[in-house]
Amino acid sequence: MQRALPFRHFLLALAVVAVWGSNFVVIKFALAHLPPLLFAALRFTLAWIPALFLLPRPAVRWQNLAAYGVLIGVGQFGLLYVAMNGFISPGIASLVIQVQVFFTIGLSMRVSGERVRPFQYVALVLASCGIAVILLHTDGTTTPLGLLLVVLAALAWALANIAAKRGAPDNMLAYVVWASAFAIVPLFALSLAIEGADAALAGVRGADLSTWAAVAWQSWANTLFGYVAWGWLLARHPAATITPLALLVPVFGIGASALLLGESLPAWKLLAASLVLGGLALNLLWPRLRTALAGR
């Protein structure tokens, strides 16, 4: 593995986090025509069908694939899309969803019996203060319901991470694609039951080329390109070199939301972002920094 990150590899990593961050604005564009649960169902359908014929089924149990698919499809993206359909702004959603890191750590430690280390408590307090700032300043673009839905989406994402860890797939892209099949049926069923057939039909009829481009972007750029490129980078560089770049995802999310949707950036949003990102950075970078200092 190369410890030094070549400039071309850095640009590739930057492209991935830019896609993942700006993806929240793309979601908002699609929701202008499609009901959220129908949109989620279409997203996973497009992610599953083409790649199904190119990628072999990963050697994991069907139950594990189903658990991951339902948690990611219905739990993470279903709730996220509902929240972003008028209850939370794309920039704030891209920030709050990152608390999945702390849910994942907590669940992993509960399963393995490990203890939370002091710096992780500090990181959690920082991020929690950021969420509290958002809660105290909810307005027309960000509501308590929207914040709750995104936090629940982050919890579902963390549970999906635990499922993936237990499944231990050799090919994460194939794992995601095949698990997507288990998200499609419940999402379509929930769309029909909650949103109704009339709304679904009206959404499909009213969708224009940009709407379908947004769905395709969700399915192929966000999922297929993102996982392939990120996995390629992780295979060639230490995780400690690549994973800190994921901290730029909410930066791109907030920036794209402000630039393309005109989302305002008052001082309280910047403070909340600083606290949440500070907690994430501390949790991710402190062990590496402490090792470097000890080496000196």
N, C-alpha and C positions, 0 to 999 in steps of 0.2 A: 504493500500500500504506500502511496505517496502522501507524505505529511504536508508538503508545500502544495498549495492549490494553484495549478496553472490558470492563467487568465481566462482561457477559453472555458475551462471547467467552472470557474467562478461565474462567468456569464451565463452558462447553462443553469447553474443553481439559482442565479438571480432571475432567469426567465421562469423557472418553476414557481418560485415564491411570488413572482409578479402575477402569474396566472392564478395561483391559489388565492392571492389577496384581492385582485380585481374581480375575481369570480363572484364576489358578493354584489357588485354592481350589475353583473350579467344576470344574476338571479332576479334582481329588481326589475330589469327590463322584461324578462319573461313573465313575471307575475302581473304585468300590465294587461295581459290577455288570458293567461292560463290560471285556473284555480290551483292553489299551492299543492294539494295532494295529487292532483292529476299531473302537474308539472313534475313532481318527484317520481311518479310512476313512469312517465315518458323518459325521464333522465336515465333511470336504471334499465329500461327496455333498450334504449339505444346503446348503453354501455355493454349490455349483455349479448345482444344478437350478433353483431359483426365479429367480436372477439371470441365468441364461443367456438367458432370454426377454426380459429387460429391457435388457441391455447388449450392444452390438455387439462383435464380436471386434476386439481392438486390432490395429493395423497393424504387427505384428511377425512375425518368422518363426516357423513352427510349432516348429522345433527349440529356439528360445529359450523359448517357452512351456513346452515339455516339460521343459527343463532346470530352469526355475524351479519348476515344479510338483513335480517329483521331489525337488528339494533342499528345498523348504519342507515338502512333505507327508511324505515318507519320512525325509529327513535331519533337519529341525528338529523337527517335531511327533511323528513316529514315535519318534525317540530320546527326546525329552522325556517323552512319555507312558510309555514303558517305564521310564525312570528314576524317574518319579514313582509308579510302581506298586510302592512299597515300598523304593526305594533312596535317595530323597532327599526332604526335606520341601518343601512348596510355597514357603515363604518363602525358603529357601536357593536353590531352583531359579529363582525370580524374580530373584534377585540374580546368580547365576552366569551365566545366559543372556545377561546384558548384556555379557559380554566379547566378544560378536560385534562390538562397536564396534571393538575393537582388531584383530580378525581382518579386518574390512572395510578398515580403514586400511592394514594390512599388504599385503593382496591388491591394493588399489587402487594403492598405491605400486609394487608389483612390476610391475603392468601398465603404469602410466604412467611409471615410471622416476624418480618423485619420491623425495626423501630424507626420512627421518624427522627431524623437528625435535626439538631438545632437550627441550622441554616435553612432547612425546609420549612420549619415553623415561621421563621422570619419572612421567607418568600411568600408563604400562604397569607400571612397578615398583610403584607404589602398589596397583594392581588385583591384580597378581600376589601381593603380600604378603597381600592379603585372601583370595585363593584358597588360599594356603599355610596361613593360619590355619584355614580350613575343613577342609583336608586333615588337619591335625594334631589336629583335634577331632572327627573322624568318630565317630558313635555309632549307635545303632539307627535313628535317623530320617534320618541322612545318612551314606552309605557311600562309600568310594573309587570303587566301580563307578558309583554314581549320579552322583558328581561328574564322572567321566570321560565318561559318556553325555551329560550336559548340556553339557560343554565341546565335545564333538563336535557336538551339536545347534547350539551357537553358531557353530561353524565352518561347518556346512551353511547356516545363516542368512546368514553373511557371503558365502559363495559364491553364494547366491541373490541377494543384493544386487548382486553384480558382474554376474550375468546380467541383472538388471533394468536396471542402468545401461547395459549394452551394447544391450539391447532398446530402451531409451529410449521407453517407452510414453507416449502422451498422456494416457491415463486409467488411473491405477494400480489403481483398483477393478476395472475391466473386465479388466485384465491379471491380477490375482489370481484373479478368478472363473474366467476361461477356463483359466488355468494349473492350477486345481484339478482339472480333468478328468484331467490326467495323473498326479495323485497317487492317484486313486481305485483304479484297477486294480492297481497294485503293492501298495498297502496291503491291499486285500482278499486278494490272492494271498499276501502275507506272513503275514497273519492266519491263513489256512487252513493254510499250510505250517508255521508255528511254533506258533500257539495251538491249532489244530485246529478242525474243524467242530463238534465236540461243545461245546467251550468257547464258541465264537461263538454257537451256538444257545442254550446255557444263559444266556449273557449277555443276549441279546435277550429271552428269556422272563422273566428275572429283573428286567429293567429296569422301574422304576416311572416315574410321571409326573415326578418330580424328576430322574431320570436323563435322560429325553428333553429336559427343560427345560435341563439342563446342556449337552447336545449342541447344542440350538438356540442357546443363549447363545454357545457357542463359534463357531458358524457365522455367526450374524446379528449379535449385539451386538459380539463381538470383531472380526469381519472386516468385515462390511458397514457397521455404524454407525461403527466405529473408523476405517476408511479414508476413508469419506465425510466425516465430521466433521473429521478431521485434515487431509485434502486441502483442505476448504473453508477452514479456518483458515490454512493455508499460502498459499492463493491471495490472502488479504487482508492478511497480515502478513509481515514479513521472517522468514526461517527462523531467524535468530538470536533472534527474540522467542519463537517457538513451540517449537523443538526442545529448549531447556533444560528445559521442563516434563516431558519424557520421563524425566528423572532421578527423577521421583516414582513411576514404575512399580514398581520394587522396594520403595519405601517402602510403597505400598499393598499389594503382595504380602506383605511381611513382616507388616504390620499386620493384614491380613485373616486370614492364617494363624494369627496369635496369638489374634485375637478369636474367630474362628469354629471353629477346629480345636484351640485350646488349645496351639499350638506354643510351647514355652518360648523365652525370649529371654535366655539367659545372657550374661555380659560378652563372651565370645569371639565370639558371633554379632554383637553390636553393634559390636565392633572390626572384624570382617571386613566388615560392611556399610559402616562408615565408610571403610575403606581402598578398597574397590571403588568406592563412590559418589564418594569423593574423587578417584580416578583418572579416572573418567568426567567429573566436573565440571571438572577441570583441563583435560582434553582438549577439552571442548566450549566452555568459557567463557574460557580463557586468551587466545586470539587477540582476542576481543571486548574483554576487559579491557585488554590491551596497547594496542589501538587507541585506546580511551578515554583511557588515561594519556598516550599520545603526543599526542593532540589537546589535552590540557591543557598 
